[in-house]
Amino acid sequence: MLDTTQTEEHRMVQELVAKFVDRELLPLEAAVLRRESQGGKYALTEEELAPLHAKCRDLGLWALESPEEYGGANLPAAALTGVEEELARTITPFIIPPDSPNLHMLMAVANDEQRAKYLAPYAAGQMKSCIAISEPIAGGDPSGMITKAVQDGDDWVINGRKIWVSNVPASDFIILMARTSPGKREQGVTAFIVERGTPGFIIEREIAMIGGRKTYELVFEDCRVPAKNVLGGLGAGYAPMQLRLNVRRLQMGARCIGISRRALEMMCAHAKQRVTFGVPLADRQAIQWWIADATMKIHACRLMVQDAAARLDRGENVKDVASMIKVYGTEMATEIVDRAMQTHGAMGVTKELPLQLFAQQVRLMRVYEGPTEVHMMAIAKRTLKELG
């Protein structure tokens, strides 16, 4: 049964974030676009970030999904998807602190000592983290990882290589997935907390991605990690990692809605004022059908995300619907942004408008957190099992 319940409190939070985006983030787009077009770093400067962080604190927009025991608002997924949707309407790169993609994984399996040392400061926005899953020969299949951890007394010694890891230089610790025993697929995969600066933890290279993003390749050479830094049980790292991925995929669906909304708004505004051969673009059937199609798909995707968020909040397994959202949302945003660019003509493919960055970022989304084809395969297998 479809559940799209959104409380008045959740709507108020989304409206507050929408105003923050309109008043604080959208005005910064011109500077961000100018820097990016000139080959500069796609990021906000410290001078730009400081007042934004202060404003977030003033508005109560801080640690929205962190537990109340750590000073957070403990908002459910049903509310957080609305937050993600609004933040995605701008190419100004800003995340309401803390940067918390790994929060749910830590909350699910961290022990008391790990909660005090890592989760508490992370939830409060005082620490940053990243996660290393993919490997050069096992990118889209995390169960095929070969990075190995071997116990040596009170330590684990890790050897292997990871790739496509985001935010490494800024992270205080990394959640590393490694194999601790032979096994097929997810069997024998364990999560470790590895602190920045640990001997044998090497940032091999920075990899420039489209959309202004950067990822990193990491090498672990006899990297010694204390046994107390095992996150969750031995050989039981796959399930909490999957939880983290599912939460992330719902966030991606919400962000695709926000990106698509902005592209649709730009398409409609341009179509109404642009005249070609004596006729406004808005009067041409091709443009009208693009607008109608975008409107329907955004509505459908929002219903999918809201339903999945409600299920997640009830503690249900959302793996299958998260895959559907990952595929549908990214394909939808790809199409809508492309049509918005086409509607704008030559201006649509300049670096003066945000559309080109939206297009590149959505293209990245179709690969990370599981490529489209892997999710399609999983959806098909489940359907064949149920209906075959």
C-alpha positions in Angstrom: 0.0 0.0 0.0 1.4 3.4 -1.1 2.2 5.6 1.9 3.0 9.3 1.2 2.3 10.7 4.6 4.0 14.0 5.3 3.3 15.7 8.6 2.9 19.5 9.0 6.2 19.5 10.8 7.9 17.9 7.9 6.4 20.4 5.5 7.6 23.3 7.6 11.1 21.9 7.7 11.1 21.6 3.9 9.7 25.1 3.5 12.5 26.4 5.8 15.1 24.7 3.7 13.6 26.0 0.5 13.8 29.6 1.8 17.4 28.9 2.9 18.2 27.7 -0.7 16.5 30.7 -2.3 18.0 33.4 0.0 21.5 32.0 0.7 22.5 29.4 -1.9 21.1 30.5 -5.2 22.8 33.9 -5.0 26.1 32.2 -4.8 25.6 30.3 -8.1 27.1 32.9 -10.3 30.4 32.9 -8.3 30.5 29.1 -8.3 29.8 28.8 -12.0 32.5 31.4 -12.8 35.1 29.6 -10.7 34.2 26.2 -12.3 34.3 27.6 -15.8 37.7 29.1 -15.2 39.1 25.7 -14.1 38.9 26.5 -10.4 37.7 24.2 -7.6 34.1 23.3 -7.6 33.5 24.2 -4.0 32.6 27.1 -1.7 35.4 29.0 -0.1 35.9 29.2 3.7 34.7 32.8 3.6 31.5 31.6 1.9 30.9 28.6 4.1 31.3 30.3 7.5 28.2 32.5 7.2 26.2 29.6 5.8 27.1 27.4 8.7 26.2 30.2 11.1 22.8 30.6 9.4 22.1 26.9 9.6 22.7 27.0 13.3 20.5 30.1 13.8 17.7 28.4 11.8 18.0 25.1 13.6 19.2 23.4 10.4 22.0 21.4 11.9 22.3 17.7 12.5 18.8 17.1 11.2 19.1 13.3 11.1 21.4 12.8 14.0 20.0 11.2 17.2 18.7 13.5 19.9 21.2 12.1 22.4 23.9 13.7 20.3 22.1 17.0 19.9 20.4 16.2 16.6 16.8 16.6 15.5 16.4 12.9 14.7 14.2 13.6 11.7 12.8 10.6 9.9 13.5 9.7 6.3 10.1 11.1 5.3 11.2 14.6 6.3 14.9 14.3 5.2 13.9 13.5 1.6 12.2 16.8 1.4 15.3 18.5 2.7 17.4 16.7 0.0 15.0 17.8 -2.7 15.3 21.4 -1.9 19.1 21.4 -1.6 19.4 19.8 -5.0 17.7 22.8 -6.7 21.0 24.6 -6.8 24.5 23.8 -8.1 25.9 25.6 -5.1 27.8 22.7 -3.4 26.4 22.8 0.2 25.3 20.1 2.6 23.6 20.9 5.9 26.1 19.7 8.5 27.0 17.2 9.4 27.9 15.3 6.2 26.2 12.2 7.3 26.0 9.4 4.6 27.6 6.9 7.1 25.5 8.0 10.0 23.0 5.1 9.7 25.6 2.5 9.4 27.4 3.7 12.6 24.1 4.0 14.5 23.2 0.4 13.5 26.3 -1.4 14.6 28.8 0.8 16.5 29.6 -0.3 20.1 29.6 2.0 23.1 33.2 2.9 22.7 32.9 3.6 19.0 29.7 5.7 19.6 31.6 7.9 22.0 34.8 8.2 19.9 33.4 8.4 16.4 29.6 8.6 16.2 29.1 11.4 18.8 31.5 13.9 17.2 30.5 12.9 13.7 26.8 13.4 14.5 27.5 16.8 15.9 29.4 17.9 12.8 32.8 17.9 14.5 34.2 15.0 12.4 33.9 13.8 8.8 34.1 10.4 7.3 34.0 8.5 4.1 33.5 4.8 3.1 35.6 2.6 0.8 33.7 -0.2 -0.9 34.6 -0.4 -4.6 37.8 -2.0 -5.9 39.4 -1.7 -9.4 38.2 -5.2 -10.3 35.0 -5.2 -8.3 33.4 -1.8 -8.9 29.7 -2.6 -9.4 29.9 -5.8 -7.3 30.9 -5.1 -3.7 30.5 -8.8 -2.9 33.5 -9.5 -5.2 36.0 -7.4 -3.1 39.4 -8.9 -2.4 40.9 -6.4 0.0 42.0 -8.7 2.8 42.3 -8.3 6.6 44.3 -10.8 8.6 44.3 -10.9 12.4 47.6 -10.5 14.1 47.3 -10.5 17.9 45.1 -7.6 18.9 45.3 -6.0 15.5 44.1 -6.6 12.0 46.5 -6.2 9.1 44.9 -4.9 5.9 46.2 -5.2 2.4 44.4 -4.2 -0.8 43.2 -1.3 -3.0 40.1 0.8 -3.1 38.8 3.2 -5.7 36.1 5.8 -6.4 36.2 7.0 -2.7 34.9 10.5 -2.1 35.9 13.1 0.4 39.1 11.3 1.6 41.3 14.3 2.3 38.7 16.0 4.5 37.8 12.8 6.4 38.9 12.1 10.0 38.2 8.4 9.5 37.2 6.0 6.8 34.9 3.0 7.0 36.7 0.3 5.1 35.2 -2.9 3.8 37.5 -5.9 3.7 37.3 -9.6 3.5 38.2 -11.4 6.8 37.4 -14.9 5.7 36.8 -16.8 2.4 33.2 -16.8 1.2 30.9 -16.2 -1.6 29.2 -12.8 -2.2 28.7 -11.0 1.1 30.0 -13.7 3.3 33.2 -12.9 5.2 33.1 -9.1 4.6 33.9 -7.0 7.6 33.8 -3.2 8.2 36.7 -1.4 9.9 37.2 2.1 11.1 40.5 3.4 9.9 41.7 6.8 11.2 43.4 9.3 9.0 47.2 9.1 9.3 47.2 5.4 10.1 50.5 3.9 8.7 49.9 1.9 5.6 46.8 4.0 4.6 47.9 5.6 1.4 46.1 8.1 -0.9 47.4 6.8 -4.2 45.9 9.4 -6.5 43.1 11.9 -6.9 40.7 11.2 -9.8 39.0 14.2 -11.4 35.4 13.4 -12.3 32.8 15.2 -14.4 30.5 17.6 -12.7 33.4 19.2 -10.7 33.7 16.1 -8.5 36.8 14.3 -7.3 37.3 10.7 -6.1 40.4 8.9 -4.8 42.2 5.6 -5.2 43.5 4.2 -2.0 46.2 1.6 -1.2 46.4 -0.3 2.1 49.9 -1.8 2.7 50.2 -3.8 5.9 47.8 -1.2 7.4 47.5 -2.2 11.1 44.1 -1.5 12.7 43.2 -2.4 16.3 40.6 -5.1 16.8 38.4 -2.5 18.7 38.0 -0.7 15.4 36.0 -3.6 13.9 32.6 -2.1 13.1 29.9 -4.6 13.8 30.6 -8.4 13.9 33.3 -10.2 12.0 32.0 -11.2 8.6 28.9 -9.2 9.1 29.7 -5.9 7.4 27.6 -6.4 4.3 24.1 -5.9 5.8 24.9 -2.5 7.5 26.7 -1.4 4.4 23.6 -2.3 2.4 21.5 -0.2 4.8 23.8 2.8 4.2 23.5 2.3 0.4 19.7 2.1 0.6 19.5 5.4 2.6 21.8 7.0 0.1 19.7 5.8 -2.9 16.6 7.4 -1.4 18.6 10.6 -1.0 19.6 10.4 -4.6 16.0 10.0 -5.7 15.0 13.1 -3.8 18.0 15.0 -5.3 16.9 14.0 -8.8 13.5 15.5 -8.1 15.1 18.7 -7.0 17.4 18.9 -10.0 14.4 18.1 -12.3 12.2 20.7 -10.7 14.9 23.4 -11.3 15.4 22.3 -14.9 11.6 22.3 -15.5 11.3 25.8 -14.0 14.1 27.1 -16.3 12.5 25.4 -19.3 9.1 26.9 -18.7 10.5 30.4 -18.0 12.6 30.4 -21.2 9.8 28.9 -23.3 7.4 31.7 -22.3 9.8 34.5 -23.2 11.7 33.0 -26.2 10.1 33.7 -29.6 11.1 31.8 -32.8 9.7 32.4 -36.2 7.0 34.6 -34.6 5.8 32.0 -32.1 6.7 31.6 -28.4 8.4 28.3 -27.7 5.7 27.7 -25.1 3.1 27.4 -27.9 5.0 24.7 -29.7 3.7 21.2 -29.1 7.1 19.6 -28.8 8.0 21.9 -25.9 4.5 21.4 -24.3 4.9 17.7 -24.4 8.3 17.9 -22.8 6.9 20.0 -20.0 3.9 17.7 -19.5 6.1 14.6 -19.5 8.5 16.2 -16.9 5.6 17.3 -14.7 4.2 13.7 -14.6 7.5 12.0 -14.0 8.5 14.4 -11.2 5.2 13.7 -9.5 5.6 9.9 -9.9 9.2 9.9 -8.6 8.2 12.0 -5.6 5.5 9.4 -4.7 8.0 6.6 -5.0 10.5 8.4 -2.7 7.9 9.3 -0.1 6.5 5.8 -0.1 10.0 4.3 0.3 10.9 6.8 3.1 7.8 5.8 5.0 8.7 2.2 4.7 12.2 2.9 5.9 10.9 4.7 8.9 8.8 1.7 9.8 11.9 -0.5 9.7 10.9 -2.3 6.5 13.4 -3.6 3.9 13.5 -1.1 1.1 16.3 -2.6 -1.0 14.1 -3.4 -4.0 12.2 -0.1 -4.0 15.5 1.8 -3.5 16.8 0.1 -6.7 13.7 1.3 -8.6 14.2 4.8 -7.3 17.8 4.8 -8.2 17.0 3.9 -11.8 13.9 5.9 -12.3 15.1 9.1 -10.6 18.4 9.3 -12.5 16.9 8.4 -15.9 14.2 11.0 -15.3 16.6 13.8 -14.3 18.9 12.9 -17.3 16.0 13.4 -19.7 14.5 16.5 -18.1 17.8 18.3 -17.8 18.7 17.4 -21.4 15.4 18.8 -22.7 15.8 21.9 -20.7 19.2 22.4 -22.3 17.7 21.8 -25.7 15.0 24.3 -25.1 17.6 27.0 -24.2 19.4 26.3 -27.5 23.1 27.4 -27.6 22.7 29.1 -24.2 21.7 25.8 -22.7 25.1 24.3 -23.3 27.2 27.2 -22.0 28.9 27.3 -18.7 27.0 30.4 -17.7 23.9 28.4 -16.8 23.7 25.6 -14.1 22.2 23.1 -16.5 25.6 21.7 -17.7 26.6 21.0 -14.1 23.3 19.4 -13.4 23.7 17.2 -16.5 27.2 16.0 -15.5 26.2 15.4 -11.9 23.2 13.3 -12.9 25.4 11.4 -15.3 27.6 10.5 -12.4 24.6 9.3 -10.4 23.8 6.7 -13.0 27.1 5.0 -12.1 27.8 5.4 -8.3 25.9 3.6 -5.6 25.4 0.9 -8.1 25.1 1.4 -11.9 21.7 1.4 -13.6 22.2 -1.9 -15.3 23.0 -3.7 -12.0 19.9 -2.4 -10.4 17.8 -3.3 -13.5 19.2 -6.8 -13.2 18.3 -7.0 -9.5 14.8 -5.7 -10.2 14.3 -8.2 -13.0 15.5 -11.2 -10.9 13.2 -10.3 -8.1 10.2 -9.9 -10.4 10.9 -13.2 -12.2 11.1 -14.9 -8.8 7.8 -13.5 -7.7 5.9 -13.9 -10.9 7.6 -16.8 -12.6 
